[in-house]
């Protein structure tokens, strides 16, 4: 997951959050852990500012299964897609 910081005119950045943060002193970071992330920045006057908290959500990639289990050949054939995820829930 990438968190994009739209405030790129600062002298330094310090990102904080629950996961391992690649390049925690960059204006944008990458993380693989959901949770609350925040950034302190130093502006051109040497003042420290705290940016808004960014909440990162984890979305599971669904598993998709098509039925019937055969080749569809005619325009009257149909297919039912069922999707499920490891977080629970089924969508049809």
ZARO-90021 format. One record per residue (C-alpha): residue number from 1; x, y, z. Coordinates in nm, 4 decimals, padded with zeros to 6 digits, m for minus. Layout:
<r k="NUM" X="X" Y="Y" Z="Z"/>
...
END
This chain:
<r k="1" X="00.0000" Y="00.0000" Z="00.0000"/>
<r k="2" X="00.1227" Y="00.3464" Z="m00.0751"/>
<r k="3" X="00.0441" Y="00.6538" Z="00.1293"/>
<r k="4" X="00.0878" Y="00.9667" Z="m00.0783"/>
<r k="5" X="00.1708" Y="01.2839" Z="00.1091"/>
<r k="6" X="00.0438" Y="01.5808" Z="m00.0883"/>
<r k="7" X="00.2539" Y="01.8209" Z="00.1173"/>
<r k="8" X="00.5882" Y="01.8088" Z="m00.0578"/>
<r k="9" X="00.7313" Y="02.1510" Z="00.0264"/>
<r k="10" X="00.8825" Y="02.0624" Z="00.3640"/>
<r k="11" X="01.2447" Y="02.0194" Z="00.4688"/>
<r k="12" X="01.1982" Y="01.6866" Z="00.6485"/>
<r k="13" X="00.9379" Y="01.4161" Z="00.7130"/>
<r k="14" X="00.8964" Y="01.1605" Z="00.9919"/>
<r k="15" X="00.6256" Y="00.8974" Z="00.9419"/>
<r k="16" X="00.4811" Y="00.6927" Z="01.2294"/>
<r k="17" X="00.2477" Y="00.3956" Z="01.2273"/>
<r k="18" X="00.1973" Y="00.0337" Z="01.3254"/>
<r k="19" X="00.3756" Y="m00.1291" Z="01.0338"/>
<r k="20" X="00.7199" Y="m00.1344" Z="00.8892"/>
<r k="21" X="00.7565" Y="00.1862" Z="00.6895"/>
<r k="22" X="00.9884" Y="00.1935" Z="00.3929"/>
<r k="23" X="01.1736" Y="00.5247" Z="00.3766"/>
<r k="24" X="01.0071" Y="00.6851" Z="00.6834"/>
<r k="25" X="01.1737" Y="01.0191" Z="00.6044"/>
<r k="26" X="01.0268" Y="01.0535" Z="00.2528"/>
<r k="27" X="00.7201" Y="01.2555" Z="00.1526"/>
<r k="28" X="00.5417" Y="00.9335" Z="00.0421"/>
<r k="29" X="00.5683" Y="00.5931" Z="00.2090"/>
<r k="30" X="00.4839" Y="00.2309" Z="00.1405"/>
<r k="31" X="00.3441" Y="m00.0045" Z="00.4030"/>
<r k="32" X="00.1863" Y="m00.3501" Z="00.4102"/>
<r k="33" X="00.0097" Y="m00.3096" Z="00.7455"/>
<r k="34" X="m00.3333" Y="m00.1527" Z="00.7954"/>
<r k="35" X="m00.3727" Y="00.1066" Z="01.0699"/>
<r k="36" X="m00.3347" Y="00.4734" Z="01.1542"/>
<r k="37" X="m00.0334" Y="00.6595" Z="01.0124"/>
<r k="38" X="00.0738" Y="01.0158" Z="01.0720"/>
<r k="39" X="00.3584" Y="01.2393" Z="00.9702"/>
<r k="40" X="00.5449" Y="01.5237" Z="01.1357"/>
<r k="41" X="00.7122" Y="01.7698" Z="00.9025"/>
<r k="42" X="00.9592" Y="02.0550" Z="00.9406"/>
<r k="43" X="00.8775" Y="02.3628" Z="00.7333"/>
<r k="44" X="01.1181" Y="02.6195" Z="00.5885"/>
<r k="45" X="01.0962" Y="02.8254" Z="00.9130"/>
<r k="46" X="01.2097" Y="02.5277" Z="01.1229"/>
<r k="47" X="00.8631" Y="02.4742" Z="01.2737"/>
<r k="48" X="00.7356" Y="02.1222" Z="01.3339"/>
<r k="49" X="00.3853" Y="02.0515" Z="01.2055"/>
<r k="50" X="00.1729" Y="01.7385" Z="01.2431"/>
<r k="51" X="m00.0229" Y="01.6389" Z="00.9347"/>
<r k="52" X="m00.3666" Y="01.4742" Z="00.9453"/>
<r k="53" X="m00.3856" Y="01.1092" Z="01.0459"/>
<r k="54" X="m00.4255" Y="00.8726" Z="00.7509"/>
<r k="55" X="m00.6096" Y="00.5451" Z="00.8057"/>
<r k="56" X="m00.4936" Y="00.2552" Z="00.5866"/>
<r k="57" X="m00.7403" Y="m00.0300" Z="00.5357"/>
<r k="58" X="m00.6657" Y="m00.3881" Z="00.4389"/>
<r k="59" X="m00.8823" Y="m00.5283" Z="00.1640"/>
<r k="60" X="m00.8527" Y="m00.8970" Z="00.0908"/>
<r k="61" X="m00.8284" Y="m01.0041" Z="m00.2718"/>
<r k="62" X="m01.1380" Y="m01.2143" Z="m00.3446"/>
<r k="63" X="m01.1238" Y="m01.5665" Z="m00.4814"/>
<r k="64" X="m01.3510" Y="m01.5935" Z="m00.7861"/>
<r k="65" X="m01.5090" Y="m01.9187" Z="m00.9065"/>
<r k="66" X="m01.7148" Y="m01.9542" Z="m01.2268"/>
<r k="67" X="m01.9850" Y="m02.2183" Z="m01.2636"/>
<r k="68" X="m02.0841" Y="m02.4299" Z="m01.4496"/>
<r k="69" X="m01.7501" Y="m02.6013" Z="m01.4778"/>
<r k="70" X="m01.7597" Y="m02.6267" Z="m01.8585"/>
<r k="71" X="m01.6947" Y="m02.4222" Z="m02.1699"/>
<r k="72" X="m01.9631" Y="m02.1667" Z="m02.2543"/>
<r k="73" X="m02.0381" Y="m02.1668" Z="m02.6248"/>
<r k="74" X="m02.3728" Y="m02.0104" Z="m02.7040"/>
<r k="75" X="m02.5240" Y="m01.6723" Z="m02.6302"/>
<r k="76" X="m02.7892" Y="m01.8376" Z="m02.4116"/>
<r k="77" X="m02.5291" Y="m01.9865" Z="m02.1759"/>
<r k="78" X="m02.4783" Y="m01.8078" Z="m01.8468"/>
<r k="79" X="m02.2192" Y="m01.8011" Z="m01.5755"/>
<r k="80" X="m02.2497" Y="m01.7383" Z="m01.2030"/>
<r k="81" X="m01.9572" Y="m01.5690" Z="m01.0305"/>
<r k="82" X="m01.9123" Y="m01.6262" Z="m00.6588"/>
<r k="83" X="m01.6469" Y="m01.4273" Z="m00.4742"/>
<r k="84" X="m01.5274" Y="m01.4862" Z="m00.1209"/>
<r k="85" X="m01.2418" Y="m01.3497" Z="00.0855"/>
<r k="86" X="m01.0391" Y="m01.4624" Z="00.3827"/>
<r k="87" X="m01.2029" Y="m01.1819" Z="00.5845"/>
<r k="88" X="m01.5450" Y="m01.3470" Z="00.5420"/>
<r k="89" X="m01.8494" Y="m01.2747" Z="00.3369"/>
<r k="90" X="m01.9624" Y="m01.4004" Z="m00.0014"/>
<r k="91" X="m02.0751" Y="m01.1901" Z="m00.2975"/>
<r k="92" X="m02.2771" Y="m01.3400" Z="m00.5814"/>
END
